[in-house]
Amino acid sequence: MAKGHDSAGAPTGAEAPTENPERWSAGRKTDVVLRLLKGETIDAVSRDTQMPAHELEEWRRVFLESGTQGLKKRTDPEDRELRRVQAKLGEVMMRLELAEDLLEKKGYAAELRKHGR
């Protein structure tokens, strides 16, 4: 049995993989990304954290683009409201375009142009 391993050969102590929580805080993600930026291999960090390499690469990309703020899953209420309103605006614009198309098919194209549409 190697030093730092249990009887089954699994790493113990400092070599043991960290528990893979369902949700990672932005701070924990940042710590992991900093390990990558300091030169640890993605394979080693992936094994240690039990996170897929592609997820770690995504965290690194987001961190480099936006810092720790980009790693936060939750957004403040104003951001959520802005996204909700933008989605609603998109829905309303789509309905308007469909209504305009229907009016054109019904022969009201000249009337639409007269009103600037």
CNS distance restraints for C-alpha pairs under 8 A (distance, minus, plus):
assign (resid   1 and name CA) (resid   5 and name CA) 6.73 0.50 0.50
assign (resid   1 and name CA) (resid   6 and name CA) 7.19 0.50 0.50
assign (resid   1 and name CA) (resid   7 and name CA) 6.31 0.50 0.50
assign (resid   1 and name CA) (resid   9 and name CA) 6.70 0.50 0.50
assign (resid   2 and name CA) (resid   6 and name CA) 7.98 0.50 0.50
assign (resid   2 and name CA) (resid   9 and name CA) 7.30 0.50 0.50
assign (resid   4 and name CA) (resid  11 and name CA) 5.87 0.50 0.50
assign (resid   4 and name CA) (resid  12 and name CA) 5.28 0.50 0.50
assign (resid   4 and name CA) (resid  13 and name CA) 6.66 0.50 0.50
assign (resid   4 and name CA) (resid  15 and name CA) 7.06 0.50 0.50
assign (resid   5 and name CA) (resid   9 and name CA) 5.14 0.50 0.50
assign (resid   5 and name CA) (resid  10 and name CA) 5.19 0.50 0.50
assign (resid   5 and name CA) (resid  11 and name CA) 4.38 0.50 0.50
assign (resid   5 and name CA) (resid  12 and name CA) 5.14 0.50 0.50
assign (resid   6 and name CA) (resid  10 and name CA) 5.49 0.50 0.50
assign (resid   6 and name CA) (resid  11 and name CA) 6.48 0.50 0.50
assign (resid   6 and name CA) (resid  12 and name CA) 6.31 0.50 0.50
assign (resid  10 and name CA) (resid  16 and name CA) 7.64 0.50 0.50
assign (resid  11 and name CA) (resid  15 and name CA) 5.33 0.50 0.50
assign (resid  11 and name CA) (resid  16 and name CA) 4.77 0.50 0.50
assign (resid  11 and name CA) (resid  17 and name CA) 7.64 0.50 0.50
assign (resid  12 and name CA) (resid  16 and name CA) 4.60 0.50 0.50
assign (resid  15 and name CA) (resid  48 and name CA) 7.64 0.50 0.50
assign (resid  16 and name CA) (resid  48 and name CA) 6.94 0.50 0.50
assign (resid  17 and name CA) (resid  47 and name CA) 6.77 0.50 0.50
assign (resid  17 and name CA) (resid  48 and name CA) 4.18 0.50 0.50
assign (resid  17 and name CA) (resid  49 and name CA) 5.60 0.50 0.50
assign (resid  17 and name CA) (resid  50 and name CA) 6.71 0.50 0.50
assign (resid  18 and name CA) (resid  48 and name CA) 6.06 0.50 0.50
assign (resid  18 and name CA) (resid  49 and name CA) 5.20 0.50 0.50
assign (resid  18 and name CA) (resid  50 and name CA) 7.28 0.50 0.50
assign (resid  19 and name CA) (resid  49 and name CA) 6.92 0.50 0.50
assign (resid  19 and name CA) (resid  50 and name CA) 7.56 0.50 0.50
assign (resid  20 and name CA) (resid  49 and name CA) 6.30 0.50 0.50
assign (resid  20 and name CA) (resid  50 and name CA) 6.00 0.50 0.50
assign (resid  20 and name CA) (resid  51 and name CA) 7.20 0.50 0.50
assign (resid  24 and name CA) (resid  28 and name CA) 6.15 0.50 0.50
assign (resid  24 and name CA) (resid  29 and name CA) 6.32 0.50 0.50
assign (resid  25 and name CA) (resid  29 and name CA) 6.25 0.50 0.50
assign (resid  25 and name CA) (resid  72 and name CA) 7.14 0.50 0.50
assign (resid  26 and name CA) (resid  30 and name CA) 6.00 0.50 0.50
assign (resid  26 and name CA) (resid  68 and name CA) 6.16 0.50 0.50
assign (resid  26 and name CA) (resid  69 and name CA) 7.48 0.50 0.50
assign (resid  26 and name CA) (resid  71 and name CA) 5.17 0.50 0.50
assign (resid  26 and name CA) (resid  72 and name CA) 5.07 0.50 0.50
assign (resid  26 and name CA) (resid  73 and name CA) 7.78 0.50 0.50
assign (resid  27 and name CA) (resid  31 and name CA) 6.24 0.50 0.50
assign (resid  27 and name CA) (resid  68 and name CA) 7.17 0.50 0.50
assign (resid  28 and name CA) (resid  32 and name CA) 6.34 0.50 0.50
assign (resid  29 and name CA) (resid  33 and name CA) 6.17 0.50 0.50
assign (resid  29 and name CA) (resid  59 and name CA) 7.05 0.50 0.50
assign (resid  29 and name CA) (resid  71 and name CA) 6.98 0.50 0.50
assign (resid  30 and name CA) (resid  34 and name CA) 6.04 0.50 0.50
assign (resid  30 and name CA) (resid  63 and name CA) 7.41 0.50 0.50
assign (resid  30 and name CA) (resid  68 and name CA) 6.14 0.50 0.50
assign (resid  30 and name CA) (resid  71 and name CA) 7.56 0.50 0.50
assign (resid  31 and name CA) (resid  35 and name CA) 6.41 0.50 0.50
assign (resid  32 and name CA) (resid  36 and name CA) 6.64 0.50 0.50
assign (resid  32 and name CA) (resid  45 and name CA) 7.46 0.50 0.50
assign (resid  32 and name CA) (resid  56 and name CA) 7.94 0.50 0.50
assign (resid  33 and name CA) (resid  37 and name CA) 6.21 0.50 0.50
assign (resid  33 and name CA) (resid  56 and name CA) 7.27 0.50 0.50
assign (resid  33 and name CA) (resid  59 and name CA) 6.70 0.50 0.50
assign (resid  33 and name CA) (resid  60 and name CA) 5.44 0.50 0.50
assign (resid  33 and name CA) (resid  63 and name CA) 7.44 0.50 0.50
assign (resid  34 and name CA) (resid  38 and name CA) 5.99 0.50 0.50
assign (resid  35 and name CA) (resid  39 and name CA) 6.63 0.50 0.50
assign (resid  35 and name CA) (resid  40 and name CA) 5.77 0.50 0.50
assign (resid  35 and name CA) (resid  45 and name CA) 7.62 0.50 0.50
assign (resid  36 and name CA) (resid  40 and name CA) 4.97 0.50 0.50
assign (resid  36 and name CA) (resid  41 and name CA) 6.43 0.50 0.50
assign (resid  36 and name CA) (resid  42 and name CA) 6.46 0.50 0.50
assign (resid  36 and name CA) (resid  45 and name CA) 7.37 0.50 0.50
assign (resid  36 and name CA) (resid  60 and name CA) 7.77 0.50 0.50
assign (resid  40 and name CA) (resid  44 and name CA) 6.84 0.50 0.50
assign (resid  40 and name CA) (resid  45 and name CA) 6.80 0.50 0.50
assign (resid  41 and name CA) (resid  45 and name CA) 6.35 0.50 0.50
assign (resid  42 and name CA) (resid  46 and name CA) 5.84 0.50 0.50
assign (resid  42 and name CA) (resid  53 and name CA) 6.27 0.50 0.50
assign (resid  42 and name CA) (resid  56 and name CA) 7.43 0.50 0.50
assign (resid  42 and name CA) (resid  57 and name CA) 7.94 0.50 0.50
assign (resid  43 and name CA) (resid  47 and name CA) 6.13 0.50 0.50
assign (resid  43 and name CA) (resid  53 and name CA) 6.69 0.50 0.50
assign (resid  44 and name CA) (resid  48 and name CA) 6.09 0.50 0.50
assign (resid  45 and name CA) (resid  49 and name CA) 5.93 0.50 0.50
assign (resid  45 and name CA) (resid  50 and name CA) 7.94 0.50 0.50
assign (resid  46 and name CA) (resid  50 and name CA) 5.39 0.50 0.50
assign (resid  46 and name CA) (resid  51 and name CA) 5.05 0.50 0.50
assign (resid  46 and name CA) (resid  52 and name CA) 5.79 0.50 0.50
assign (resid  46 and name CA) (resid  53 and name CA) 5.52 0.50 0.50
assign (resid  46 and name CA) (resid  56 and name CA) 7.24 0.50 0.50
assign (resid  47 and name CA) (resid  51 and name CA) 7.05 0.50 0.50
assign (resid  51 and name CA) (resid  55 and name CA) 6.69 0.50 0.50
assign (resid  51 and name CA) (resid  56 and name CA) 6.91 0.50 0.50
assign (resid  52 and name CA) (resid  56 and name CA) 6.59 0.50 0.50
assign (resid  53 and name CA) (resid  57 and name CA) 6.13 0.50 0.50
assign (resid  54 and name CA) (resid  58 and name CA) 6.21 0.50 0.50
assign (resid  55 and name CA) (resid  59 and name CA) 6.25 0.50 0.50
assign (resid  56 and name CA) (resid  60 and name CA) 6.16 0.50 0.50
assign (resid  57 and name CA) (resid  61 and name CA) 6.15 0.50 0.50
assign (resid  58 and name CA) (resid  62 and name CA) 6.09 0.50 0.50
assign (resid  59 and name CA) (resid  63 and name CA) 5.93 0.50 0.50
assign (resid  59 and name CA) (resid  71 and name CA) 6.83 0.50 0.50
assign (resid  60 and name CA) (resid  64 and name CA) 6.10 0.50 0.50
assign (resid  61 and name CA) (resid  65 and name CA) 6.27 0.50 0.50
assign (resid  62 and name CA) (resid  66 and name CA) 5.84 0.50 0.50
assign (resid  62 and name CA) (resid  67 and name CA) 7.04 0.50 0.50
assign (resid  62 and name CA) (resid  70 and name CA) 5.87 0.50 0.50
assign (resid  62 and name CA) (resid  71 and name CA) 6.62 0.50 0.50
assign (resid  63 and name CA) (resid  67 and name CA) 4.23 0.50 0.50
assign (resid  63 and name CA) (resid  68 and name CA) 5.92 0.50 0.50
assign (resid  63 and name CA) (resid  69 and name CA) 7.92 0.50 0.50
assign (resid  63 and name CA) (resid  70 and name CA) 6.11 0.50 0.50
assign (resid  63 and name CA) (resid  71 and name CA) 6.47 0.50 0.50
assign (resid  65 and name CA) (resid  70 and name CA) 7.58 0.50 0.50
assign (resid  66 and name CA) (resid  70 and name CA) 4.77 0.50 0.50
assign (resid  66 and name CA) (resid  71 and name CA) 7.85 0.50 0.50
assign (resid  67 and name CA) (resid  71 and name CA) 7.20 0.50 0.50
assign (resid  68 and name CA) (resid  72 and name CA) 6.93 0.50 0.50
assign (resid  75 and name CA) (resid  79 and name CA) 6.04 0.50 0.50
assign (resid  75 and name CA) (resid  80 and name CA) 6.47 0.50 0.50
assign (resid  76 and name CA) (resid  80 and name CA) 6.50 0.50 0.50
assign (resid  77 and name CA) (resid  81 and name CA) 6.04 0.50 0.50
assign (resid  78 and name CA) (resid  82 and name CA) 6.06 0.50 0.50
assign (resid  79 and name CA) (resid  83 and name CA) 6.23 0.50 0.50
assign (resid  80 and name CA) (resid  84 and name CA) 6.13 0.50 0.50
assign (resid  81 and name CA) (resid  85 and name CA) 6.09 0.50 0.50
assign (resid  82 and name CA) (resid  86 and name CA) 6.07 0.50 0.50
assign (resid  83 and name CA) (resid  87 and name CA) 6.11 0.50 0.50
assign (resid  84 and name CA) (resid  88 and name CA) 6.22 0.50 0.50
assign (resid  85 and name CA) (resid  89 and name CA) 6.04 0.50 0.50
assign (resid  86 and name CA) (resid  90 and name CA) 6.19 0.50 0.50
assign (resid  87 and name CA) (resid  91 and name CA) 6.27 0.50 0.50
assign (resid  88 and name CA) (resid  92 and name CA) 6.18 0.50 0.50
assign (resid  89 and name CA) (resid  93 and name CA) 6.08 0.50 0.50
assign (resid  90 and name CA) (resid  94 and name CA) 6.17 0.50 0.50
assign (resid  91 and name CA) (resid  95 and name CA) 6.31 0.50 0.50
assign (resid  92 and name CA) (resid  96 and name CA) 6.16 0.50 0.50
assign (resid  93 and name CA) (resid  97 and name CA) 6.22 0.50 0.50
assign (resid  94 and name CA) (resid  98 and name CA) 6.24 0.50 0.50
assign (resid  95 and name CA) (resid  99 and name CA) 6.09 0.50 0.50
assign (resid  96 and name CA) (resid 100 and name CA) 6.11 0.50 0.50
assign (resid  97 and name CA) (resid 101 and name CA) 6.15 0.50 0.50
assign (resid  98 and name CA) (resid 102 and name CA) 6.21 0.50 0.50
assign (resid  99 and name CA) (resid 103 and name CA) 6.14 0.50 0.50
assign (resid 100 and name CA) (resid 104 and name CA) 6.12 0.50 0.50
assign (resid 100 and name CA) (resid 112 and name CA) 7.67 0.50 0.50
assign (resid 101 and name CA) (resid 105 and name CA) 6.25 0.50 0.50
assign (resid 102 and name CA) (resid 106 and name CA) 6.26 0.50 0.50
assign (resid 103 and name CA) (resid 107 and name CA) 6.37 0.50 0.50
assign (resid 103 and name CA) (resid 108 and name CA) 5.27 0.50 0.50
assign (resid 103 and name CA) (resid 109 and name CA) 6.68 0.50 0.50
assign (resid 104 and name CA) (resid 108 and name CA) 5.04 0.50 0.50
assign (resid 104 and name CA) (resid 109 and name CA) 4.45 0.50 0.50
assign (resid 104 and name CA) (resid 112 and name CA) 7.91 0.50 0.50
assign (resid 105 and name CA) (resid 109 and name CA) 7.77 0.50 0.50
assign (resid 108 and name CA) (resid 112 and name CA) 6.40 0.50 0.50
assign (resid 109 and name CA) (resid 113 and name CA) 6.31 0.50 0.50
assign (resid 110 and name CA) (resid 114 and name CA) 6.20 0.50 0.50
assign (resid 111 and name CA) (resid 115 and name CA) 6.60 0.50 0.50
assign (resid 112 and name CA) (resid 116 and name CA) 6.55 0.50 0.50
assign (resid 112 and name CA) (resid 117 and name CA) 5.31 0.50 0.50
assign (resid 113 and name CA) (resid 117 and name CA) 5.11 0.50 0.50
